[in-house]
């Protein structure tokens, strides 16, 4: 317990040091027109803070001035949301910091109270005179604490939220400590031992009182009898027995458990099969106290994008003007005509479609530094479409970046943006490069509610265009009626069936009056402090109507390596797998079929767009009747969308959970991060299920933290999921080894550690309890103090603790080849009450053998030494402890399945350590063991007792092990072979 407290204290001290480092970090502020260097903890609202490139922002700042182009800066928000893509923060429009600073009139910032929402901010800059008017402030003008400035020399911002009021701090919450399911059975066993100890003590105390009343009065030479009915005497007698038998409760076991967990975490971190050389990412263990629960998982919740798939988007196909095209390098391939086209040879309508893709985005471009000579540079065409330009694209959405990469390879390159002027290069032929310019007037941001984004562009002919792209469910209803809508909708469905991510693209022209009306309404909404978000959304809805549909895009997100084999193995191991994703139903379903999450032979039930409670209950009953009747032997899969999930969680959570838990696979689509965590919470509360959640993005953090075990993958979206998780692995297929190998080993090892600890404590205290019958229940220990001190530390702990850290019932290859072995350890079957009682009874039998064999030898004739000396009290205790040490260590040898040379050496060393320490101790005078062990070792009866007692104790264990190896193990091997044949058939199918 002291060791555990010290470990926790060191961790707390380390966190405290980190806090002091952050709070004492030096920052530069402008006060009274002068720059000062202060500690970050002393920043107050209203301070002008200077942040230089590659440094973190110390508090929430409104960006007033950037030394980069267009008064904007790039920031890395990985500390907030885990996303590594750079984002753009802009200074307030029409705000000239340098001139205002000269006039000493920077203005007054009025803003809402700080909230935990990282994606919204409402405020405005007011001036003492109304000549400048109010300037609206949005989240695009806010530098949040924790983000890192990239690219610019330095920026100047005004502090608005500091200390505990920053959005980062408001998002920091105590999620609670996760505890392993093993603590339940450990606590139950300890309570059982404590109750047993109290019962034994109470019985011995009553017998001791009876002896005191009947025997002690007849022994007159003991002097006057004490008052046994006095409260102090009762307390003293009872406490003496409690102290004597405190060894029955294995308190020191917790130290061994901590040691086992530390080594278990070390084994996972150093496992080369869990190391990804490409990313230099080993397995990370953030919660070693959950190691054994890796072998107890029943329900696995998984994200799809970036977890089951690689999140490496490739612009693969598109559909426009009634034709389906495949993008192949720098050409468009039409499978219907088997022809390839250059972009320059396409019709104007097709060019308009790709032009819309090249304009409708929020991608930024980092500055390039080209030190090559002109002779070393590539041709215009080659240099523009290679990674030089593509590598500098910075997008918050991987979809947008993939689309621009595809357009660039075709010859329509988004080259730069300067003062909201977009520069495109259209390469029609090698020598024909057209430079196009467009003015970006407005960006209508994407949101999960709108499921689309739009931009307003003015072209070189002074025509104002609104381009929009997004989910077809959001775009198509806003388009003008035309036969093309049905064609594109049908093609999008085909794309989705292939597992591709789809977007619909549309546009319309705006008159100047329409645009001016929109600008006035959006400016009015932007300066509101209340309901700003709703007002802005209404402005967007009013203008995003009457669109002309241009076409659709299809992006491929390839499956992770070996994801299908991993899912099949986990399902065979008894895990029910739920995929929770934000993707559309068709895409997610086809990915689920491709990765074998949903078996090809499964009977699939779809619950889509159902909100009526009566209708939902009817559908659930219909599916449940089919499952309970057993009419179909096919596996069952359930596919649900976010709308239906929201209704089920609101009206029928229990019925939904009960039905879903009967299905082999569950696929939930179009979910928000909150819905993911709500589903995990529902299943956690639905029964004794151990849940695990795995994901790679910031949107998976809530799900990962809610599950019993959270597993993160450092993905392309960032490392927030990996940092928030209990365990982190580089690839999804490593999950199979993490659970089936390390989970199995950790569960088996801890079970052995706990059971053996209880066994050895029972056997050593049981002999002391039996001895009370023969010492007038005087609470005298039969062992010398030396034995009690060293029994837990040296005599037996090293051998069985090392085995508990290294035991392998099955080899790693066997566990991976036969996932069904995972079922044998699930639900803590290795530590059932039946198993616990067997270990306790085994200890009781061995305790009786050891004690009464020794008693029988000394009862009739205690002259056992070669010179005729009689055995005394110390000899009796030494006889018991000698056999205890031998039996305990040899039992480790007997129950082990993986005996290494080191483990065997620990057993031998432990026995030698007992003999050597006892021999040295008995050489010194002034103790009760003086020369006892010398005579003990030279006595033939003593050696016969040791051999006979040891064999008698271990013979039943040896016979049981032989029976198990001869009859039980062959049956298990046959089951594994049958399971292997079944798995091969599934994989072939």
N, C-alpha and C positions, 0 to 999 in steps of 0.2 A: 504493500500500500504506500509505503514511503517512497519507493522507487517510482511508482505511478504518479504520485504527487509531485515529485521532483521533475519528472518528464513534462507534466502539465505546466508546472511553474516555469520551466525553461522556455516552453512554447509561448506562454503569456509574456514572459520577459522579452522574447524576441519580437513579438507583436508590438510591445510597448516601445522598443527601440525603433521599430519601423515607423510608428506614429510620430515619435520625436523627430525623426529624420525628415518626414513630410512637413511637419509643422514648423520646423526651423529652416526649411529651404529658403534660400535668398531670392528675393524678387525685386524688380525695379519698379518704383511707382513715381508718378509726377504729382508733387504737392507744392502748392504756391509757386507753380511755374518752374520748379527745380526737380531734377531727378534724384531720388533717394533709394538706397538699398536697405530693405527691411526683411524680417522674417515673414513668411507667408501667413502665419497665424495672426499678424497684426493688420492685415488688409481689412478695410472697412468699406461699406457701400459708398460709392461716389469717387473712390480713388481711381485715377487713371493708371492702368497697369501696362507695363511693356513686357511683351513675351517675344523671345527670339526663336529662330528656327530650331527644330529638334528638341524643344523644351515643352513640358506639360503646362497646361493652363491651370493656375492655382485656385481659381474661383470662377463663378459664372460671370462672363463679361459680355457686354454689348460691343461688337466690333465697330470702332469709330474710324480707324484709319489703318490701311495696309500699304506697305512699301512695294507690294507686288502690283502687277498690272490690274487695271479695272477695279482697284480698291477691294480686292478679294484675296482670300488665302485658302490653301488646302489644309485639311486637318485629317488626322487618323483617329478614328473613334473606337479603336479596338478595346480600350479600357472601359467603354460604356456598353457597347453592343456586340463586341467581338468581331466586327466586320473590318477587314483590312483594306478594303477599297477606300481611296481618299475621297473626301466629301468637300464641297465648296461652301465657305461662309463668306457672305458679302457684307460690305459696309452699307449703311442705310442709303437708300437712293436720295439723290439731291442733297446730300450732306457733305459739305466741304470742311473737313476738320482743320486743315492748315489755316485757311482764311478765318475761320471762326475762332481758332486759338489766338490768332493775331488780334482779333477784335475783343477777346476776353468774353465771348458769348457762345459757349459750347452748348448751351441749352440745358433743359431739365428733363430727366427720364422719368416717365410715369409708367408703371407696369403693374401687373397683377401680382398677388402674393405667390411665393414659390410653390410649385406643385411637383409631384414625382413624375409627371409625364415628360419624357425626354424629347417628345416630338411636337410639342406645342408651346408657344410663348406669345403672349399678347402685351404690347406696350407701345409707347409713342414718345417722340422727343418734342417737347414744347419749348418755345422761346419767350423771353420776356416781352418782346414785341411781336405782334401778329403778322409782321411783314413776311416772315419766312414760312408761316403756317406750321401745322403739326406734321411730323414725319412718322409714318407707321413703322413699327418694329415687329418682326416675326421671328420664328425659330431659325430662319436663314441668316439672321443677323447676330445670333447668340453663340458665343464660344463657351461650351460647357466645361466645367472642371473635369480634368482627367484626359481631355483630348490633347493631342500633340500637334504642334504647328509643323508643317512640312513645306519646304520650297522657298518661302519668303525670308527676307532678312530679319524683319521684326514687324510686329503689329502692336497697335495701341487700342485698348479697350477700357470701358468703364465698368467697374465692379458693381453688380446689382445684388447678387446673392452670395453670401460668404459663409464660411464655417458650416454649421449643421443645416443651414438653409439652402445649400446648393442642391441641385437636382440629383447629383450623384449620391449625396448623403441621404436624401429622402428616399432613394431607391435601395439603400442598404438596409436590410431588415434581418432580424434574427430568425433563421429558418428552423432552429431547433437541432438538437443533436440526434443523429440517427443511431439506433441501437440494434445490434444483431439479434436475430431470433434465438441464437445460442444462449443469450443471457436468460431467457425464460427457463430452459431446462437446467442451466447451471443454478439458478436461484431455487428452482424446485428441489434439486438434489441437496443443496445446502440446507434448505429448510427441513427436508426429510432427515438429514443427519443431525441438525440441531434438535429437532423433536425427539429423535432417537436418543441423543445424548441426555436430554432433560429427563426422559423416561428412565433411562439406566441410572442416572444420578438419583432420581426420586426413589426408585426401588432400593438402591443400595443404601440410601439414607434411612429408609424405613427399617431395613434389616439391621443397620447399624444401631438405630434406636432400640430395637428389640434386643440385640446383643448387649447393649449398654445396661438395659434394665435387668436382664437375666444372668449375665455372665460376670460383669464387672463387680457386683456386690460380693461375689464369692472369692474374688481375688483381693484379699485384704491388704496385701503388701503394696498395692498401687496407691494407697493413701485414701484420703477423703474423696468421695465422688463429687464431680461438679454438678451444677444444676442444669440438667439437660433440657429443661423446659424454658430456660431463659431465652429471650429473643436473640440476644447477642450470640449465645451458644448455638442456637438453631441456625442462625445466619452463618456462623463460622463453619459449622459442620457441612452445611449445604454447599457453601462456597468452596470448601476444600475439595469436594468431589468435582465441582465444575472446573476448577483449575486443573485437576488431575486429568480430566477427560476432554480438555479443550483441543487436544490433538485430533479428536474425531472430526472436527470441523476444519476443512482444508483452506484456511485463510491464505496460506502462502501460495496456493494454487494460482491466485490472480497474478502474481509476479511471473510464474511460468507461462501463463496465458499471454501476458504482454510480450514475453520473450519469443514465444511461438509466432505471434502476430508480426513482430518486427522481422523475423527471419522469413515468414511467409511473404511479406511485402518485398523483401530483398530478392527472393527467388523470382517473383514476378518482374521486378525491375530489371533483373539481369538475364532474363530469358531471351535468348537471341531470336527465338521464333516469334516473340512479341516486339521485336525491334524492326523498324522500317528504315532501311539504309538510305532510301531516296530522300526522306525528310529528316533523317537523323533523329527519329522519334522513338524512344523506348516506351515501355509501359510505365504509366505514372500511377502511383498509389497515394491518394489523398486521405483515405480513411481505412487504415489497416484493421480497425476494430470490426470491419464488415467482411473480412476475408472469407470466413466460413460460410457466409450467406451467399457467396458466389456458387455454392453447391446446393442451394435450396430454392432457386428461382423457379416459379411456376408460370408466371405471366411476363412476357417480354414486350414492352412497348417500343416501337422503332419509328423514327422519322424516315421519310423516303428520300427526298432530295439531299444529296451530299452524304447520305448514310448508306442506303441501298444503292444509290446511284453516285456517280463521281462528281456531280455538280460542275462538270466541264462542258459548257454549252457550245454546241456547234450548230451554226445556221445550216440546216440540211436541205430543207425544201420550202417551196412557196407556191402559192396559187393566186393567179391574177389573170384577168381577161379570159376566163374559162379554160385555162391551161395549167397543168401541174408541172412545175419545174424542179429539178434537182440541182443544187449548187455543187459543181465539180471544179475545184481549183478556181480558174479565172473564167469559167464558162458556165452557161446554163444548159442543162441537158433536159430534153423533153422525152420522157419514156414512151409517150403515145406515138411519136413520129420517129423516134430513135435518132434525133438530130441534136446538134450542139450549136449554141449561139453565143456570140459576143454581145455584151450589153449594148454596145454602140449600134448594133444592127437590129435592135428590138423596136417595137412600135412605141409611139409616144405614151400610150397608156401604161405600158410596162415600165417605161422610164419614170413616169409619174409615181408609180408604186414604190420603186426603189428610192426615188427622191424623197418620198414621204418617210421612208425608213431612215434615211440619212439625216433628216431634219428633226424628226419627232423623238427627242431624247434629252437627257440631262448630262451627257457624258462630257467630261473635261479632259484636257490634254496637258500633260506636264511639259515643261520646256525641255528641248533637246540640246545636248552639247555635243556637237560633231567636230572632232579634232582631225578628221581625215582630210587629206588634200583633195582637190577637185578631181585628180586623175584616179583616186582610189574610190570615189563615190560611184554608186550604181546609177543606172539610167533612172529617169524620172518615174517611169512606171514601176520598175522593180523596187526602188527605194520607198515608194509610197505604200506599196502593198505588203512589204515585209514587216517583220516584227518591230522595226524601228518606229513606225507610226503606231502600230497596233499595241506595242508594249507600253506606249505612253498614254493610252486610253485609260481614264480613271472613271469607273462607273459604279454607282451604288447597287446596280442590278446587273448580274452576269448575263441576263437575257439581252439587255441593251448593248453590252460590249460585244457579244457574239454576233448580233445583227450588224453592227458597224464593221466588225471584222469581215463578215461575209460580203458586205457591200464594197469594202475596200479591195478585196480580192477580185471582185467583178470589175472594178475600175471606177467606182463612185466613192471617193475618199473624203471623209470628214477630216479636213486638214488642220483647221484652227478656229478659235473663237476670239474675237477682239472687240471689246466694248459692245457686247451683245450682237456682234456681226459674225455670222457663221460663214466660213470659207469652205467651199466644196471644190474638189477637182474631179471633173468627169473626163475619163480617158476613153475616147471613142476608138482611137487607133494609137499606135506607138508614137506617132508624131503629132497627133491631134489631141491636145489637152485643153479642155475648157475650164476656166476659172469662174466659179459662180459665187455670188454673194447674196446672203439673206439676212435681214434684220430680225432678230428674235425679240418680239415685243412683250410676250407674256409666257409664263410656264404655269400650266394648271397641273399641280402636283398629283402624283399617284397616291392613292390610299387604299387600304384593304376594303373599305366600304364602297368606294367608287369602282375599284377594279379596273381602272383605266388612267391614262395620263394624256395631256394634250399640250400643244404649244401653238402660239399665234405668231405667224411669220409674215413679214412683208418682203415680197420678192423684188427683183430689179425693175419690174414693170409697175411698181407701186401697188400691186394687188395684195390684199391682206388675206391670208389663208389660215384656217384652223385645222391642224392635223391631230388626229387622235388615234391611239392604239391601246388595246387591252383585251380582256377576256371577251369572248364572243357574246356571252350573256349580258355584258354591259354595253358593247358596241352595237350589235345588230338591232336592238330595239330603237336606237337613236338614228338609224339610217333611213333614207327615203326608200319607199317600196320599189322593188325591182326584182326581176327573176334571178339576178345575180346573188341575192341574199341566200336563197335556198341552195344554190350551187355551192357557195362558199361554206355555208353551214354544214352541208353534207360532207365537203372535203375536210373541214376541220374535225368532224367526227371520225373520218377515216384516219387522219393523222393521229388522233387521240388513241385509236385502236392499236396503232403501231407503237404506242408509248411515248409519243413526241409531245413536247410542250408547245402550245399554240397561242397565237395572238391574231386578232383581227385589226385591220388598218383601214381608216376612213379619213375623209377630209371634206371641207366646205369652204366657200369664200365668205368673207365678211364685208359688209359695206362699212364705210367710214363712220356712219351714224351708229351702226350696231357695235362697232368696236369702241367708240367714244362712250356709248351708254354702258358697256361692260366695264370700261376703265373707271368710270365714275362710281359705279356700284361696288366694284372690288376695292377701290380706295376708301370708300365709306365703310365697308365691312372691315378693312384692315386696321382702322383706328379705333374700333370698338374694343373695349376690354371685356365685355360680357357677350357670350354666345358668338364669338368671332368665328369659330370653326364652322358652326352651322350656317352662318350668313355667307361665308366664303363658298361652302359647298352648294348653297342655293344659287349663287352667281354662276358657278361652273355649270350646274345643271341647266340653267336658262340658256346658255350659249352653245352647249354641246348637243345640239339638235339639228335635224335636217342634213345629216351627213351623207356623203356619197361613198359607198363602200368600194375600196380599192382592191382588197385581197386579204390573204392570210399568210402567216409565217409558221414554220414548224422547226423547232429546235430539238436536237437530240441531247439527252443526258444519259450517257452510257452507264451500264450497271457496274458496280464495284466487282473486283476480281473475286471469283469463287463465291459470290453471294448466294447463288442457288444451292450449292452444296452445303453451305453453312446453315441456311434456313432449314433444309431437309434434315440435317443432323440434329439441329436443336429441336425440331418437331418430334423426331424419333426419341429424343431424350426426355420427352414429356412436357416440353414447354409449349404453351399456347402463345402465339405471336399475333400481336395487334400492330398494324401499321397506321399511324396517325400522321396525316399529311394535309397540307394546304392546297394540293393540286386538285384539278377537276377529276370527276369520277372516272371518265373514260381513260384518261392518261394513267391514273393511279391503278385502275383495275388491270390494265394491260401490263403495267410494270409488275404488279403482283403476280400475274400469270407467268410472265417471263422469268421471274426470279424464284418461281415455285413456292411463293408464300401461299398462294391459293392453288391447291392441287388441281391438275387438269381434269380429274374425275369428280371434282367437288360439285355438290348441289348448291348453287349460289342464290342467295336471297338478297334482293335490292330494296332498300328503304330510302327513297329519294323524294325530297321536297314534301314530306308529310309533316303537318303541324297540328292537325286536329287530334285531340287526345283519344277520342272514341275510335277514330280510324287507326291510330297507332296501336291501341290496345288490341283491336281486332287482328291486325297484321301480326303482332307478337304472339297472340294465341294460336293463330294459324301455323306459324313456324314452330311453335312449341309442341303442338299436337303432332306434327310431322316428326319431330325429334323424339318425342316420348313413345310414339307408336312403334318406332323401329322398322317401319315399312321399307325404308331405304337404308341400305348399308353403306351408302356413299358418304364421304366426309361432307360436313356442312360449312359453308362460308357465308359471312354476313358483310354486306357492303352498305355503308350509310354515308349520307352527306351531312354537312355542317348544320343545315337548317333542321334536319330531322334529329340530329344529336342534341341541338339546343332544346327542342320540344321534349325529347325523351328525358333529358337531365332535369327538366322543369316539372314534368307531369308523372313520368313512370320510371324513375331511376332504378328502383329495385328490380322491377320486372325486366328492364333492359339489361341490367347486370347479370341476372340469373340466366337469361336466354343466351347472352353473348358468351358466357363462360362455358356453355355447352357446345359451342361451335369450335371447329378446328382452327379457323382463321377468321379474323375480323379486320376489315379495312374501313377506316373512317376518313372521309375526304372533305376538303374545303373547311378545315378546322382552323380556328384562331389559336394562338399560344395558350390563352386562358382555357379554352375548351379542352386542349390536350391535358393540362394539369387537372382539370375537373374530372375527366375520365379516369385518370390514374388514381385520384383520390377516391372516386366511387368504387373502383375495384379493390382498393386497399381496405375499404370499410365493409366489403361484401363477404368477407370470410377470412380464413387463415391462409391467405395467399401471400407469397413473397414476390414482389414485383420488381422489375428492373426496367429502366428506360435508357435508350441510347439515341444520341443525336449529335449533330455537328454544328448547329447554328445557334445564334442568340435566341431565336424563337423557340428553341428546345429547352432552354435553361429551366423554365418553370416546371416542365414535365420531368426533367432529370432530377431536380431538387425534391420533387414531390414523391418520387418512387422510393422504395426501400433502398435500392441500389441505383445510383446514377452513373452511367458510362458515357464519356464524351469522346468525340473524335475531332482532333484539330482539323477543321475543314477549310475550304476556300473562303467561307464566310467569316472566318476568324477562329480564335481560340477560346471564346467565352464559354462555350459548352464544355470544353476540356478542363478549363479552370474551375468551373462550378461543379464538376462531377466528382464522384468518389474515386473513380478509376478512369484513366484515359488510355486509349489505344489508337494506333495510327490508321488501321483499316478495319472494316467490318468483319472480314473473315477471321481476324484474330480473336473475335468473340468466342468462336468455337473452342479454341484452346484455353482461353481465359476461364470459361465456365466448366467445360468437360474435363479439363486436366487440373488446373489450379483450384477450381471450385471443388472438385472431387477430393483432391489431396487435402485441402484446408479443412473441409468438413470432417473427413475421416481422422485426420490428425488431432483436431480439437476434441472430437468424441473420445478417442483413446486417452488423451491427456486427462480429461475430466474423470472418466470412469476409473482409470488406473490410480488417480489421486485418491478418489473415494475408497477404492479397494485397499490401498496401502495404509490409509489412516484407520480403516476399520480393523485391519489385522493387527496393528501395533497397539491400538487402544483396547481391542478385545481381550488381549492377554492381560492387560492391566486390570480390566473388569473381572476376569476370572480369578486373578490373584487376590482380589478383595475377599473372596470366600474363605481364604486361608490365612488372612492377616487381621481377622476380627473387624473387617470393614473400616480400617483405620485411615483410609485414603492415602496409603503409602504406595509410591511408584515402585514397580518391580524392576525398573531399569535404572542404571546409573545415569546421572545427569549428562554425562558425556554422550551417551547414546542418543538421548532425546535431542541434544543440541545438533549433533552431526547427522542424524538419520535423514532429515529433509534436505540437508545441505550437500552432503558428500556421499553417504552410503548408498543411496538409491536414486536420487534426483537426476544426476547427470545421465545415467543410462536411459531412463524412460523419457526424460525431456528431450534428449537428442533423437530418440526414436520418434517422439511426437512431432519433431520438426522435419524428419526425413522419411517417414514411413510411406511406402508405395505398395498398396495392395495389388494394383495392376500397373503395368508399364504405361508410359505415355501413349505409345502407338496403339495399345489395346483400348485405352479409353477413347481415343479418337476414332478407331475403327468400329467400336461398339458403343454408340451413344446411349443405348438402352441401359448401360450400367449406371447412368446418372439417376435413373429412377430408383435404384436401390438405396440411395442416400437421401432422396428428397423427403420433405416433411420430417426431417430429423429422425429418420427411422433407426439410425445407429445409436440414438440415445433415448429410446423409449423406456417406459417404466419397466417393461419386461427385461430389457437388457440390463438396466440398472440393478434390478433385484437379483439377476443371475450373478453379476459381479459381486454384490454384497454377500450373497449366499456362499459364493466361492471363497470369499475372504473369511466368512464365519467358519466354514469347514476347515480351512487351512489353519485358522487360529486355534480351533479345538485340537487339531492334530499336533500342532507345535507345542501347545501348553501341556496337554495331558501325556504326550510321549515323554516330555521332560519330567513331569510329575511322577510318572510310573517308574522311571529310572531311579529317582531319588527317594521314593516312598518307602520301600522295604529296606534298602541298604544304600545309604548315601556316601559310603566309602568308595569313591570312584577314582581317586588319585593313586599314583603308583607307589607312593611312600606311606599309604594308609591314611592319608588325611581325609577328612569328611568335607563334603561340599557345603558351602554356606549360602547365605542369601544372595550375595553378589554372583556366585557361580550360577545360581538358577537364572538370574536375569541375563547373564552373559550367554547361557545356553539358548535362551529364547531369542535374543537379538541376533545371535550368530545365524540361526536358521532363518530368521526373518529376512536378513540381508541376502542370504543365498537364494531363498525362494523368490523374493522380489525381483532380484536381478535376473535369475534364470527364467522367470515367467516372462520378462521382457524378451528374452531370447526365443521363448516358445511361441508367443503371440505375434511376433513380428513376421511380416511378409517380405520385407526388403532389408536384409541384414548386411550391412557394409562392414568392412574391416574396422572402420573407426567406431561404429556402434559396438562391435564385439570388443574392441579395446576398452571402451567406456565401461562395459560390464565387468571385464576382468580388473580394470583399475579400481572400480568402486569396491569390489570384494577385497582387493589387496589393501586399499585405503582403510577399510574397516579393520582388517587384521593388524595393519601396521600402527594405526592410531591407538588401537586398544593395547597393543603390546608396549608401545612407548609410554602410554599413560599408566600402565600397571607397574612400570619400573620405578616410578616415583613414590616416595612415601607420603603419608598423610591423606590417602584416599582409600576408599573401601575396595578398590580393585587391586590393591597392592599384591603383586605376585599371583593374583588369581588366574590371569590369562596364561602365565608361564606354565602353571600346573595343568590348566585346561588343555593346552596344546599337546601336552605329553601324556594325556589320558586316553587309552583305547576306548573305554565306554563312551566318552564324550564324542569321539570321532564316529563311532557306530551310531550314536543318537543323531548326529548331524546328517549322516548319509541316509539313514532310514527315514527320518522325518522329512528331509528334502524330497526324497523319492515319493513318499506317501502323499505329500502335498501336491506335487506336480503330475503324478500319474493320471488322475482324472482329466487334467488339462491336455495331457499328451494324447489320451484316448479320444477325447472330443475332437482334437485337431486331426487325428488320423481318420476318424469317421467323416469329418467334413471334407477332407481331401479326397477320400475314396468314393463317397456317395453324393455329397451335395455339390461339390465343384463340377463333376462331370455333367450333372443336370444343368447347371448354369452355363457351361460351355455349349451344351446343345441348344439352349435358348439363344445364346449369342449367335450361333451359326444360323438358326432360323431367322433371327432379326437381320443378319447380314444378307441372306438371300432376299428377304422382303425389301430391304433398302436398295439392292441392286436392281430389282424389278422397277421400283419407283424411279430411279435415276434413268434407267433405260427408257421408261415411258416419257 
